[in-house]
Amino acid sequence: MIVGNTFDDIFFQLVEGISERPQFVSSPRGQKVKESLVVTLALENPRARLLTSPARKADYGFAVGEFLWYWNGHQDLETLLYYNKRAKDFSNDGVTVNSAYGYRLRQRQIFAGVDTERGIGMSQWDTCALTLNQDPDSRRAVMLINLPEDEREALIASKDVPCTLSLQFFIRDNKLDLHVLMRSNDVMWGLTYDLFSFTLFQECMLLHLQQWDKFKTLELGTYYHTAGSMHIYERHFETAQQIVKEYMGMRRDDLEPPMEPIQSLACLNELSFIERCLRLKDTMPTDYVLDCPTTWMMERLQEHRLKRSKQALAAMGGKE
């Protein structure tokens, strides 16, 4: 297990280990990778989810946009294309995204019993919260993402088979822990954004539970992340070496502090409104006053809007 107080701590150990001492070198689907199997990470401070590596310069405008897309239970491709033009490569129908985690966790309904006509539908998210409310020591607070039909889709060369298998919450010693289980994880690209979104899900479940009196003093615990295959693609071998050199020469006080905590779930509604304005209208209302301290995420959304506007202007040949 790789343990760290910040994602920077963990990322350095992980990249250095797989880059320099891989358990295997394999070529699934003809793509060479260095990999280690059944790797578990433990992030002791889930809010310290940001990377500072210049060689692995994370696009946190995309990260925030993708998380809000998850949180609001969407599965449309169009929104993701605004944040990542490569998203079209992972859509089977050119309209939706199959592995829309938020849709599967927070929108799709599950029913108790076999009679869906008379059953009460609930999302996996609400079911998980209710399970913990009824039994804080439960081991059943599990949300499933990868389903049997996803693996059937893989047999017909689906472009988008979910890498994430499940999320499991635990309450132990008055702290909320989260364990995410992945079938496969790309260290250089996927892990950065998976960890960002899933630690935010952990923080949001904490806020959800704190709405009940019994959980008023509940605290954020450890984030655990296990991948069946943790790997680095050949195209990233050189970057991995650069990252290792960077971290070896980096002073501890150079690391960026954690982003501010989310104060309430209502803050995400406000941030979602800002996101839609920036994405669809290019700007925020001039008289809008931000009530919640989500400054860091809002600034990342604004930076992405500026980047997209510059790209659009360049495509027009610089014409107004």
C-alpha atoms as one frame of an Amber mdcrd trajectory, in Angstrom:
protein
   0.000   0.000   0.000   1.235   3.484  -0.892   0.341   5.957   1.861   0.599
   9.739   1.769  -0.893  12.870   3.274  -1.125  14.557  -0.152  -1.704  13.341
  -3.679   1.752  14.714  -4.501   3.253  12.315  -1.925   1.414   9.357  -3.397
   1.912  10.272  -7.049   5.695  10.491  -6.685   5.903   7.079  -4.996   3.555
   5.514  -7.542   5.231   6.913 -10.668   8.705   6.171  -9.375   7.777   2.603
  -8.442   6.016   1.618 -11.668   8.410   3.527 -13.915  11.583   2.133 -12.342
  10.387  -1.237 -10.941   7.276  -2.426 -12.824   5.884  -5.789 -11.882   5.144
  -6.531 -15.547   5.571  -5.108 -19.033   2.530  -6.064 -21.104   0.683  -4.938
 -24.240  -3.124  -5.097 -23.824  -4.852  -4.179 -27.104  -1.374  -3.762 -28.613
  -0.410  -0.837 -26.338   2.776  -1.366 -24.351   2.565  -0.543 -20.641   4.595
  -0.875 -17.487   2.245  -2.116 -14.795   1.812  -3.410 -11.281  -1.188  -5.447
 -10.207  -3.560  -4.876  -7.278  -2.089  -1.576  -6.128  -3.733   0.286  -3.244
  -3.253   3.968  -2.458  -4.244   5.611   0.824  -4.683   9.406   0.821  -4.899
  10.457   4.461  -6.118  13.977   3.634  -8.614  13.634   0.754  -8.787  17.428
   0.340  -5.090  17.435  -0.630  -6.151  16.163  -4.066  -4.133  18.518  -6.272
  -0.906  17.804  -8.161   1.851  20.391  -8.519   4.013  18.587 -11.092   4.844
  20.837 -14.074   5.598  17.742 -16.180   2.138  16.375 -15.406   0.304  19.659
 -15.666  -3.233  18.704 -14.729  -6.148  20.483 -16.418  -8.226  21.357 -13.386
 -10.749  23.292 -15.443 -11.638  19.946 -17.003 -11.492  18.248 -13.593 -14.024
  20.653 -12.055 -16.292  20.495 -15.105 -16.196  16.702 -15.177 -16.976  16.474
 -11.452 -19.997  18.766 -11.786 -21.143  16.690 -14.779 -20.942  13.652 -12.513
 -22.584  15.371  -9.553 -25.593  16.490 -11.580 -26.124  12.982 -12.944 -25.561
  13.837 -16.603 -24.550  11.475 -19.397 -24.536  13.760 -22.449 -21.444  13.949
 -24.631 -21.878  17.621 -25.559 -20.997  18.954 -22.109 -17.850  16.841 -21.897
 -16.712  17.974 -25.357 -16.567  21.534 -24.047 -14.044  20.345 -21.460 -12.249
  17.626 -23.411 -12.454  17.286 -27.186 -11.194  13.707 -26.912 -14.451  12.705
 -25.212 -15.938  11.852 -28.613 -13.516   8.930 -28.815 -15.339   7.328 -25.868
 -18.935   7.571 -27.067 -20.579   4.695 -28.888 -23.478   6.713 -30.288 -21.984
  10.218 -30.533 -24.626  11.524 -28.119 -24.123   9.919 -24.702 -21.247   8.595
 -22.596 -21.715   5.049 -21.330 -19.461   5.338 -18.271 -21.224   8.426 -16.931
 -20.469   7.745 -13.277 -22.784  10.432 -11.947 -25.735   9.159 -13.961 -25.173
   5.650 -12.647 -24.709   6.757  -9.042 -27.057   9.709  -8.632 -29.666   9.544
 -11.403 -30.430   5.934 -12.350 -33.078   4.476 -10.040 -32.904   1.132  -8.252
 -35.904  -0.633  -6.768 -36.486  -2.828  -3.734 -37.980  -6.135  -4.863 -38.789
  -7.276  -8.374 -41.990  -5.275  -8.862 -40.773  -1.925 -10.179 -44.367  -0.763
 -10.610 -44.960  -0.753  -6.860 -41.398  -0.415  -5.644 -39.825   2.813  -4.400
 -37.055   3.988  -6.681 -33.905   5.480  -5.180 -30.522   6.360  -6.560 -27.484
   4.397  -5.426 -26.265   7.577  -3.746 -29.406   7.968  -1.616 -29.534   4.236
  -0.895 -25.928   4.327   0.305 -26.590   7.305   2.598 -29.726   5.652   4.011
 -27.784   2.450   4.649 -25.224   4.351   6.733 -27.940   6.258   8.546 -29.655
   3.023   9.568 -26.403   1.280  10.505 -23.282   3.476  10.799 -21.100   0.360
  11.113 -22.496  -1.139   7.910 -20.335  -2.855   5.325 -23.129  -2.610   2.746
 -22.731   1.047   1.757 -21.611   0.126  -1.747 -22.312   1.832  -5.086 -21.661
  -0.200  -8.245 -20.514   1.308 -11.539 -19.201  -1.475 -13.792 -22.041  -3.943
 -14.388 -22.216  -7.334 -16.197 -23.680  -5.712 -19.308 -20.618  -3.466 -19.529
 -18.384  -6.489 -19.905 -20.723  -7.863 -22.573 -20.299  -4.552 -24.396 -16.531
  -5.068 -24.230 -16.912  -8.194 -26.342 -18.295  -6.102 -29.213 -15.475  -3.536
 -28.927 -17.373  -0.831 -27.070 -15.473   2.457 -26.952 -16.394   3.024 -23.321
 -16.269   0.259 -20.711 -16.167   1.775 -17.190 -12.805   1.454 -15.476 -14.345
   1.944 -12.027 -15.986  -1.070 -10.401 -17.361   0.275  -7.130 -17.307   2.858
  -4.345 -17.664   1.663  -0.754 -18.114   3.956   2.251 -17.203   3.096   5.840
 -17.746   4.987   9.075 -15.067   4.052  11.578 -13.870   6.036  14.625 -16.311
   8.811  13.650 -14.621   9.285  10.270 -15.999   8.656   6.782 -13.630   6.563
   4.664 -14.086   5.745   0.993 -12.627   2.826  -0.940 -12.764   2.975  -4.744
 -12.094  -0.219  -6.670 -10.884   0.029 -10.283 -10.387  -2.765 -12.800  -7.749
  -0.618 -14.572  -6.114   2.768 -14.014  -3.811   4.845 -16.197  -1.443   6.571
 -13.779  -0.630   9.568 -15.956  -4.073  10.571 -17.236  -6.917   8.703 -15.558
  -5.787   8.609 -11.933  -5.397  12.388 -11.664  -9.041  13.046 -12.501 -10.488
   9.901 -10.912  -8.963  10.760  -7.551 -10.089  14.388  -7.868 -13.736  13.469
  -8.470 -13.950  10.549  -6.062 -12.454  12.451  -3.129 -15.031  15.160  -3.836
 -17.739  12.482  -3.762 -16.361  11.467  -0.363 -16.552  15.063   0.844 -20.111
  15.379  -0.492 -21.267  12.178   1.190 -19.916  13.602   4.441 -22.052  16.723
   3.950 -25.049  14.567   3.038 -24.710  12.519   6.217 -24.144  15.590   8.390
 -27.706  16.631   7.614 -28.733  13.992  10.194 -28.141  14.882  13.852 -26.282
  11.649  14.601 -23.571  12.626  12.089 -23.091  16.285  13.030 -19.568  15.603
  14.336 -18.608  13.105  11.633 -15.237  13.911  10.038 -13.566  13.206   6.716
 -11.465  10.059   6.877  -9.018   8.350   4.499  -9.471   7.839   0.763  -8.441
   4.364  -0.428  -7.981   3.573  -4.118  -7.281   0.078  -5.460  -6.621  -0.766
  -9.116  -6.402  -4.292 -10.510  -3.927  -2.940 -13.062  -2.095   0.301 -12.325
  -0.072   1.191 -15.404   1.920   3.749 -17.403   1.644   3.764 -21.200   4.781
   3.758 -23.360   3.953   7.267 -24.640   4.367   8.492 -21.056   7.608   6.694
 -20.127   9.727   9.815 -20.668   7.270  12.058 -18.806   7.345   9.638 -15.874
  11.121  10.045 -15.629  10.738  13.835 -15.655   8.157  13.629 -12.858  10.436
  11.551 -10.664  13.268  14.093 -11.095  10.896  16.973 -10.303   9.663  15.510
  -7.051  13.141  14.526  -5.905  14.160  18.198  -6.152  10.948  19.693  -4.801
  10.842  21.313  -1.384   7.915  20.430   0.839   6.865  24.081   1.166   6.614
  24.335  -2.636   3.519  22.147  -2.628   0.170  23.825  -3.176  -2.169  23.775
  -0.128  -5.462  21.877  -0.364  -8.404  23.583  -2.063 -11.016  25.018   0.271
 -13.601  22.608   1.719 -17.125  22.566   0.310 -19.309  24.185   2.967 -22.643
  22.686   1.909 -24.258  20.752  -0.921 -26.083  23.968  -1.835 -22.686  25.363
  -2.856 -22.569  22.776  -5.644 -25.926  23.994  -6.954 -24.490  27.492  -7.074
 -21.305  26.305  -8.743 -23.341  24.319 -11.267 -25.228  27.505 -12.179 -21.919
  29.305 -12.733 -20.651  26.411 -14.849 -23.701  26.514 -17.127 -23.418  30.282
 -17.564 -19.755  30.074 -18.521 -20.217  27.101 -20.828 -23.410  28.218 -22.587
 -23.356  32.010 -22.325 -19.579  32.633 -22.168 -19.924  34.727 -19.009 -21.500
  35.060 -15.571 -24.350  37.498 -14.805 -22.774  40.861 -13.964 -24.804  41.278
 -10.781 -24.166  37.761  -9.483 -22.885  37.506  -5.899 -21.174  34.279  -4.875
 -22.564  33.057  -1.538 -20.404  29.965  -1.104 -16.600  29.833  -0.792 -15.941
  27.731  -3.884 -13.488  30.270  -5.274 -10.822  27.807  -6.389 -13.240  25.747
  -8.481 -14.928  28.835  -9.920 -11.560  30.238 -10.990 -10.724  26.978 -12.785
 -14.037  27.163 -14.674 -13.313  30.766 -15.660  -9.834  29.830 -16.883 -11.323
  27.111 -19.050 -13.875  29.517 -20.505 -11.048  31.911 -21.406  -9.099  29.081
 -23.046 -12.077  28.017 -25.134 -12.810  31.625 -26.145  -9.216  32.113 -27.306
  -9.375  28.881 -29.295 -12.609  29.984 -30.964 -11.093  33.359 -31.841  -8.000
  31.715 -33.282 -10.171  29.405 -35.382 -11.830  32.485 -36.853  -8.455  33.871
 -37.835  -8.398  36.392 -35.001 -11.487  38.213 -36.270 -13.924  39.727 -33.793
